[in-house]
Amino acid sequence: MASDPRDKLTKKSKDLVAKGEPAPACGDRDTAILNMRLHGLTFHEIARQLPEVGFRRVSVSRVHAIVAKSLRSCRDQPARELRQLELLRLDQLQAAHYKAAMGGDAAAISRVLSIMDRRARLLGLDAGPEAAVSLDGARQTLLKKLEALARVQSDGRAADPLK
């Protein structure tokens, strides 16, 4: 069985620190965290390794929050690359379970559905409940304005229906 590639990455980062080389991403902690995640390290591994590569210690939940925020904003190249990598990983996981799910395996169906849910959240395809409320409000406002416009046209009045 092949060795875990994270073992090599962990050893590589420790070697860099031992040689006195600068911390990843020229001192930018958030970029360093994204790069570590991009290279396959878990949130726990990243939290453990930050002090080893010259950054202040942060909690695992803080590492997760930094990655999530970066993925949402997706302004930096590492965040875009990480989003693509996460999507590829989800594709591989789904491919591994899809045939069994289509064969009726309940556990595989559950896994595939959770993978699909994760993909939708990563891509921002699921709108939250506040978006639905906002959409309903916009729809009601639009309907009121259209009704007012229809009344004006049928009455022949010159009043402004949009007020």
Kinemage of the C-alpha trace (Angstrom):
@kinemage 1
@onewidth
@group {chain A} dominant
@subgroup {mainchain}
@vectorlist {calphas} color= white
{ca met a 1} P 0.000 0.000 0.000
{ca ala a 2} L 1.316 3.469 -0.880
{ca ser a 3} L 2.479 5.778 1.880
{ca asp a 4} L 0.447 8.827 2.852
{ca pro a 5} L 1.707 11.860 0.844
{ca arg a 6} L 1.097 14.034 3.903
{ca asp a 7} L 3.989 12.255 5.648
{ca lys a 8} L 6.350 13.599 2.990
{ca leu a 9} L 4.842 17.088 3.202
{ca thr a 10} L 5.192 17.119 6.981
{ca lys a 11} L 8.847 16.048 6.721
{ca lys a 12} L 9.461 18.612 3.960
{ca ser a 13} L 8.061 21.499 6.045
{ca lys a 14} L 10.142 20.443 9.047
{ca asp a 15} L 13.249 20.316 6.833
{ca leu a 16} L 12.571 23.859 5.624
{ca val a 17} L 12.341 25.122 9.205
{ca ala a 18} L 15.494 23.236 10.186
{ca lys a 19} L 17.418 24.830 7.315
{ca gly a 20} L 16.275 28.280 8.441
{ca glu a 21} L 14.384 28.985 5.230
{ca pro a 22} L 11.609 31.595 5.372
{ca ala a 23} L 8.054 30.633 6.249
{ca pro a 24} L 5.751 29.830 3.330
{ca ala a 25} L 4.142 32.686 1.402
{ca cys a 26} L 6.581 35.342 2.644
{ca gly a 27} L 5.093 35.703 6.101
{ca asp a 28} L 1.433 35.849 5.138
{ca arg a 29} L -0.168 33.395 7.559
{ca asp a 30} L -3.476 33.045 5.715
{ca thr a 31} L -1.754 32.324 2.420
{ca ala a 32} L 0.516 29.827 4.173
{ca ile a 33} L -2.547 28.096 5.623
{ca leu a 34} L -4.169 27.931 2.177
{ca asn a 35} L -0.998 26.548 0.643
{ca met a 36} L -0.737 23.861 3.333
{ca arg a 37} L -4.364 22.892 2.736
{ca leu a 38} L -3.716 22.914 -1.006
{ca his a 39} L -0.932 20.391 -0.419
{ca gly a 40} L -3.329 18.063 1.370
{ca leu a 41} L -2.669 18.777 5.042
{ca thr a 42} L -5.627 18.443 7.396
{ca phe a 43} L -6.786 21.335 9.574
{ca his a 44} L -5.211 19.639 12.613
{ca glu a 45} L -1.885 19.206 10.818
{ca ile a 46} L -1.896 22.842 9.708
{ca ala a 47} L -2.609 24.082 13.243
{ca arg a 48} L 0.264 21.946 14.568
{ca gln a 49} L 2.718 23.051 11.886
{ca leu a 50} L 2.129 26.806 11.897
{ca pro a 51} L 4.528 27.441 14.816
{ca glu a 52} L 7.092 25.147 13.164
{ca val a 53} L 7.141 27.340 10.054
{ca gly a 54} L 7.385 30.633 11.902
{ca phe a 55} L 3.791 31.649 12.600
{ca arg a 56} L 1.921 32.164 15.856
{ca arg a 57} L -0.097 29.153 17.032
{ca val a 58} L -3.797 29.171 16.115
{ca ser a 59} L -6.633 26.781 16.907
{ca val a 60} L -7.940 24.172 14.503
{ca ser a 61} L -11.266 26.016 14.325
{ca arg a 62} L -9.427 29.242 13.405
{ca val a 63} L -7.553 27.413 10.619
{ca his a 64} L -10.899 26.111 9.329
{ca ala a 65} L -12.415 29.614 9.486
{ca ile a 66} L -9.472 31.098 7.546
{ca val a 67} L -9.789 28.459 4.811
{ca ala a 68} L -13.580 28.859 4.623
{ca lys a 69} L -13.357 32.661 4.439
{ca ser a 70} L -10.718 32.478 1.717
{ca leu a 71} L -12.790 30.048 -0.292
{ca arg a 72} L -15.839 32.301 -0.040
{ca ser a 73} L -13.982 35.405 -1.145
{ca cys a 74} L -11.789 33.496 -3.603
{ca arg a 75} L -9.771 36.608 -4.469
{ca asp a 76} L -6.344 35.042 -4.197
{ca gln a 77} L -4.938 32.457 -6.574
{ca pro a 78} L -4.293 29.887 -3.790
{ca ala a 79} L -7.969 30.020 -2.780
{ca arg a 80} L -9.080 29.407 -6.384
{ca glu a 81} L -6.639 26.519 -6.672
{ca leu a 82} L -7.803 25.089 -3.363
{ca arg a 83} L -11.445 25.326 -4.447
{ca gln a 84} L -10.581 23.437 -7.642
{ca leu a 85} L -8.614 20.838 -5.679
{ca glu a 86} L -11.496 20.335 -3.252
{ca leu a 87} L -13.873 19.924 -6.200
{ca leu a 88} L -11.568 17.307 -7.741
{ca arg a 89} L -11.417 15.449 -4.441
{ca leu a 90} L -15.211 15.496 -4.219
{ca asp a 91} L -15.420 14.180 -7.793
{ca gln a 92} L -13.085 11.293 -6.899
{ca leu a 93} L -15.053 10.458 -3.766
{ca gln a 94} L -18.348 10.557 -5.638
{ca ala a 95} L -16.987 8.358 -8.436
{ca ala a 96} L -15.840 5.794 -5.857
{ca his a 97} L -19.330 5.470 -4.327
{ca tyr a 98} L -21.607 6.264 -7.267
{ca lys a 99} L -21.931 2.752 -8.727
{ca ala a 100} L -22.846 1.260 -5.358
{ca ala a 101} L -25.337 4.079 -4.752
{ca met a 102} L -27.003 3.452 -8.087
{ca gly a 103} L -27.161 -0.242 -7.139
{ca gly a 104} L -29.263 0.620 -4.100
{ca asp a 105} L -26.649 0.560 -1.298
{ca ala a 106} L -28.180 2.861 1.333
{ca ala a 107} L -24.834 3.818 2.890
{ca ala a 108} L -23.382 4.681 -0.533
{ca ile a 109} L -26.480 6.717 -1.379
{ca ser a 110} L -26.037 8.691 1.824
{ca arg a 111} L -22.346 9.292 1.055
{ca val a 112} L -23.051 10.449 -2.499
{ca leu a 113} L -25.781 12.800 -1.326
{ca ser a 114} L -23.513 14.318 1.323
{ca ile a 115} L -20.756 14.742 -1.275
{ca met a 116} L -23.222 16.465 -3.587
{ca asp a 117} L -24.354 18.697 -0.715
{ca arg a 118} L -20.751 19.638 0.073
{ca arg a 119} L -20.100 20.462 -3.587
{ca ala a 120} L -23.200 22.671 -3.741
{ca arg a 121} L -22.110 24.562 -0.599
{ca leu a 122} L -18.559 24.960 -1.918
{ca leu a 123} L -19.867 26.407 -5.170
{ca gly a 124} L -22.487 28.549 -3.439
{ca leu a 125} L -25.358 26.799 -5.208
{ca asp a 126} L -27.518 26.562 -2.098
{ca ala a 127} L -29.189 29.810 -1.135
{ca gly a 128} L -29.795 30.289 2.558
{ca pro a 129} L -33.214 31.020 4.085
{ca glu a 130} L -32.433 34.744 4.178
{ca ala a 131} L -32.115 34.694 0.387
{ca ala a 132} L -35.587 33.169 0.085
{ca val a 133} L -37.064 35.845 2.362
{ca ser a 134} L -35.289 38.538 0.378
{ca leu a 135} L -36.534 37.045 -2.887
{ca asp a 136} L -40.119 36.910 -1.599
{ca gly a 137} L -39.916 40.567 -0.566
{ca ala a 138} L -38.560 41.571 -3.962
{ca arg a 139} L -41.281 39.546 -5.688
{ca gln a 140} L -44.029 41.245 -3.630
{ca thr a 141} L -42.624 44.707 -4.358
{ca leu a 142} L -42.428 43.945 -8.075
{ca leu a 143} L -46.007 42.637 -8.133
{ca lys a 144} L -47.289 45.784 -6.390
{ca lys a 145} L -45.497 48.012 -8.906
{ca leu a 146} L -46.812 45.986 -11.844
{ca glu a 147} L -50.373 46.164 -10.477
{ca ala a 148} L -50.037 49.940 -10.057
{ca leu a 149} L -48.729 50.243 -13.620
{ca ala a 150} L -51.640 48.175 -14.933
{ca arg a 151} L -54.137 50.386 -13.046
{ca val a 152} L -52.561 53.528 -14.479
{ca gln a 153} L -52.704 52.141 -18.001
{ca ser a 154} L -56.326 51.044 -17.640
{ca asp a 155} L -57.412 54.337 -16.011
{ca gly a 156} L -55.402 56.415 -18.442
{ca arg a 157} L -53.986 58.486 -15.599
{ca ala a 158} L -50.593 60.094 -15.870
{ca ala a 159} L -49.614 59.392 -12.258
{ca asp a 160} L -46.261 57.769 -11.571
{ca pro a 161} L -46.976 54.120 -10.568
{ca leu a 162} L -43.500 53.516 -9.232
{ca lys a 163} L -43.949 55.750 -6.192
